[in-house]
Amino acid sequence: MLSVQGDLGEELFKGWTDEQKRDEIGRLVAGFRAGLPIGIVCNMAEKIAGGETSARRYLLSFMSLEERRDAAATESGGVKELVSRILGV
């Protein structure tokens, strides 16, 4: 359950293995391909992976450069900055 501070499960994710994290981030990417906004994918990937650098590593393994660029182009403002930074574009 989410705490009042907006915890998105960070405590739970800390106990996950790299394989569990990879599987869950893979599901997020599949969700993106089915219509889930990339901003949500990046935010959740960061929480699951435990940081921006780790999230980027996982997302780069699932998404081509072209797909990452196209995804970043769909966003604007602060979300675009976050998405571009995490996706490395």
C-alpha atoms as an extended CHARMM CRD file, in Angstrom:
* protein
*
        89  EXT
         1         1  MET       CA              0.0000000000        0.0000000000        0.0000000000  PROA      1               0.0000000000
         2         2  LEU       CA              1.2430000000        3.4870000000       -0.8070000000  PROA      2               0.0000000000
         3         3  SER       CA              2.3120000000        5.6120000000        2.1130000000  PROA      3               0.0000000000
         4         4  VAL       CA              1.2730000000        9.2120000000        2.5770000000  PROA      4               0.0000000000
         5         5  GLN       CA              4.6890000000       10.3630000000        1.2990000000  PROA      5               0.0000000000
         6         6  GLY       CA              3.9990000000        8.8320000000       -2.1320000000  PROA      6               0.0000000000
         7         7  ASP       CA              6.1910000000        5.7520000000       -1.6990000000  PROA      7               0.0000000000
         8         8  LEU       CA              5.8190000000        3.7500000000       -4.8970000000  PROA      8               0.0000000000
         9         9  GLY       CA              7.1010000000        0.5400000000       -3.3340000000  PROA      9               0.0000000000
        10        10  GLU       CA             10.7530000000        1.5120000000       -3.0490000000  PROA      10              0.0000000000
        11        11  GLU       CA             11.1380000000       -0.5060000000        0.1410000000  PROA      11              0.0000000000
        12        12  LEU       CA              9.6930000000       -3.5990000000       -1.5290000000  PROA      12              0.0000000000
        13        13  PHE       CA             11.8480000000       -3.1520000000       -4.6390000000  PROA      13              0.0000000000
        14        14  LYS       CA             15.0470000000       -2.9490000000       -2.5730000000  PROA      14              0.0000000000
        15        15  GLY       CA             14.5910000000       -6.6190000000       -1.6800000000  PROA      15              0.0000000000
        16        16  TRP       CA             14.1610000000       -7.7420000000       -5.2830000000  PROA      16              0.0000000000
        17        17  THR       CA             16.8470000000       -9.5720000000       -7.2210000000  PROA      17              0.0000000000
        18        18  ASP       CA             18.2160000000       -8.1140000000      -10.4540000000  PROA      18              0.0000000000
        19        19  GLU       CA             16.1870000000      -10.7260000000      -12.3410000000  PROA      19              0.0000000000
        20        20  GLN       CA             12.9500000000       -9.6330000000      -10.6470000000  PROA      20              0.0000000000
        21        21  LYS       CA             13.7160000000       -5.9850000000      -11.3940000000  PROA      21              0.0000000000
        22        22  ARG       CA             14.5180000000       -6.7850000000      -15.0260000000  PROA      22              0.0000000000
        23        23  ASP       CA             11.3040000000       -8.7930000000      -15.4320000000  PROA      23              0.0000000000
        24        24  GLU       CA              9.1600000000       -6.0290000000      -13.9600000000  PROA      24              0.0000000000
        25        25  ILE       CA             10.7930000000       -3.2970000000      -16.0380000000  PROA      25              0.0000000000
        26        26  GLY       CA             10.3010000000       -5.5320000000      -19.0790000000  PROA      26              0.0000000000
        27        27  ARG       CA              6.5890000000       -5.6190000000      -18.2360000000  PROA      27              0.0000000000
        28        28  LEU       CA              6.5710000000       -1.8190000000      -18.0340000000  PROA      28              0.0000000000
        29        29  VAL       CA              8.1390000000       -1.5920000000      -21.5000000000  PROA      29              0.0000000000
        30        30  ALA       CA              5.5030000000       -4.0080000000      -22.8080000000  PROA      30              0.0000000000
        31        31  GLY       CA              2.9000000000       -1.7450000000      -21.1920000000  PROA      31              0.0000000000
        32        32  PHE       CA              4.4190000000        1.2660000000      -22.9460000000  PROA      32              0.0000000000
        33        33  ARG       CA              4.1180000000       -0.5400000000      -26.2580000000  PROA      33              0.0000000000
        34        34  ALA       CA              0.4550000000       -1.1210000000      -25.4260000000  PROA      34              0.0000000000
        35        35  GLY       CA             -0.1950000000        2.5370000000      -24.5640000000  PROA      35              0.0000000000
        36        36  LEU       CA              1.1900000000        3.2180000000      -21.0640000000  PROA      36              0.0000000000
        37        37  PRO       CA              2.7200000000        6.7340000000      -21.0110000000  PROA      37              0.0000000000
        38        38  ILE       CA              6.5360000000        6.7080000000      -21.1320000000  PROA      38              0.0000000000
        39        39  GLY       CA              6.6960000000        9.1390000000      -18.2060000000  PROA      39              0.0000000000
        40        40  ILE       CA              5.0600000000        6.5330000000      -15.9680000000  PROA      40              0.0000000000
        41        41  VAL       CA              7.3630000000        3.8330000000      -17.3330000000  PROA      41              0.0000000000
        42        42  CYS       CA             10.4760000000        5.8910000000      -16.5850000000  PROA      42              0.0000000000
        43        43  ASN       CA              9.2800000000        6.9240000000      -13.1300000000  PROA      43              0.0000000000
        44        44  MET       CA              8.4200000000        3.3660000000      -12.1350000000  PROA      44              0.0000000000
        45        45  ALA       CA             11.6010000000        1.9540000000      -13.7100000000  PROA      45              0.0000000000
        46        46  GLU       CA             13.6400000000        4.3840000000      -11.6140000000  PROA      46              0.0000000000
        47        47  LYS       CA             11.8300000000        3.2970000000       -8.4400000000  PROA      47              0.0000000000
        48        48  ILE       CA             12.1840000000       -0.4090000000       -9.2480000000  PROA      48              0.0000000000
        49        49  ALA       CA             15.8260000000       -0.1920000000      -10.3410000000  PROA      49              0.0000000000
        50        50  GLY       CA             16.8200000000        1.9270000000       -7.3590000000  PROA      50              0.0000000000
        51        51  GLY       CA             18.0740000000        4.9110000000       -9.3200000000  PROA      51              0.0000000000
        52        52  GLU       CA             18.2610000000        6.6750000000      -12.6330000000  PROA      52              0.0000000000
        53        53  THR       CA             21.4710000000        5.0100000000      -13.8370000000  PROA      53              0.0000000000
        54        54  SER       CA             20.1850000000        1.5040000000      -13.1810000000  PROA      54              0.0000000000
        55        55  ALA       CA             16.8200000000        2.3190000000      -14.7420000000  PROA      55              0.0000000000
        56        56  ARG       CA             18.5990000000        3.5940000000      -17.8600000000  PROA      56              0.0000000000
        57        57  ARG       CA             20.6240000000        0.3820000000      -18.0940000000  PROA      57              0.0000000000
        58        58  TYR       CA             17.4830000000       -1.7690000000      -17.9390000000  PROA      58              0.0000000000
        59        59  LEU       CA             15.4800000000        0.3840000000      -20.3470000000  PROA      59              0.0000000000
        60        60  LEU       CA             18.3000000000        0.5270000000      -22.8980000000  PROA      60              0.0000000000
        61        61  SER       CA             18.3670000000       -3.2680000000      -22.9230000000  PROA      61              0.0000000000
        62        62  PHE       CA             14.6620000000       -3.3890000000      -23.8440000000  PROA      62              0.0000000000
        63        63  MET       CA             14.2470000000       -0.4150000000      -26.1780000000  PROA      63              0.0000000000
        64        64  SER       CA             16.0140000000        0.5220000000      -29.4120000000  PROA      64              0.0000000000
        65        65  LEU       CA             17.4650000000        3.9990000000      -29.8510000000  PROA      65              0.0000000000
        66        66  GLU       CA             14.7220000000        4.8320000000      -32.3490000000  PROA      66              0.0000000000
        67        67  GLU       CA             12.0100000000        3.6850000000      -29.9350000000  PROA      67              0.0000000000
        68        68  ARG       CA             13.5610000000        5.7350000000      -27.1090000000  PROA      68              0.0000000000
        69        69  ARG       CA             13.7810000000        8.8480000000      -29.2890000000  PROA      69              0.0000000000
        70        70  ASP       CA             10.1820000000        8.4600000000      -30.4490000000  PROA      70              0.0000000000
        71        71  ALA       CA              9.0260000000        7.9760000000      -26.8530000000  PROA      71              0.0000000000
        72        72  ALA       CA             10.8430000000       11.1000000000      -25.6440000000  PROA      72              0.0000000000
        73        73  ALA       CA              9.4040000000       13.1250000000      -28.5190000000  PROA      73              0.0000000000
        74        74  THR       CA              5.8600000000       12.4280000000      -27.3060000000  PROA      74              0.0000000000
        75        75  GLU       CA              6.4380000000       14.2260000000      -23.9840000000  PROA      75              0.0000000000
        76        76  SER       CA              6.8190000000       17.8820000000      -23.0430000000  PROA      76              0.0000000000
        77        77  GLY       CA              8.0350000000       20.0280000000      -20.1630000000  PROA      77              0.0000000000
        78        78  GLY       CA              9.4660000000       18.4460000000      -17.0530000000  PROA      78              0.0000000000
        79        79  VAL       CA              8.3220000000       14.9810000000      -18.0540000000  PROA      79              0.0000000000
        80        80  LYS       CA             10.2750000000       15.2660000000      -21.3120000000  PROA      80              0.0000000000
        81        81  GLU       CA             13.4070000000       16.2010000000      -19.3580000000  PROA      81              0.0000000000
        82        82  LEU       CA             13.0070000000       13.1840000000      -17.0700000000  PROA      82              0.0000000000
        83        83  VAL       CA             12.2540000000       10.8180000000      -19.9500000000  PROA      83              0.0000000000
        84        84  SER       CA             15.1460000000       12.1130000000      -22.0890000000  PROA      84              0.0000000000
        85        85  ARG       CA             17.5580000000       11.8260000000      -19.1870000000  PROA      85              0.0000000000
        86        86  ILE       CA             16.5250000000        8.2980000000      -18.2280000000  PROA      86              0.0000000000
        87        87  LEU       CA             16.3060000000        7.0580000000      -21.8160000000  PROA      87              0.0000000000
        88        88  GLY       CA             19.6440000000        8.6300000000      -22.7030000000  PROA      88              0.0000000000
        89        89  VAL       CA             18.3620000000       10.6790000000      -25.6490000000  PROA      89              0.0000000000
